[in-house]
């Protein structure tokens, strides 16, 4: 089996970026600050999950730094694009406030990106 490469990460996250931006635009149009904040919290959790896995792989000497960097930078780029859309529609103060409240709440405690996407009706 081929190793998961930076190119694989780029392709996967390009597809994911389109899906997330589409959903974010839908939530912005309906002024759903709650769901936008929830999306950003779940994305933060996903980045944390990748960072945890990277620590384990680094300890065993299996970490591909290029792949890791691609994943993390792409996620931050998508989050920035989503927040840019939120800001353009003047929802940033509500989304920021809700984000701060939600990031440590039980609301999203066990929810990861895959489950979140299924919950909001995205088929991957």
PyMOL commands that set and color helices and strands:
alter all, ss='L'
color gray80, all
select helices_A, chain A and resi 6-29+33-60+65-88+92-102+106-108+113-119
alter helices_A, ss='H'
color red, helices_A
deselect
rebuild
show_as cartoon
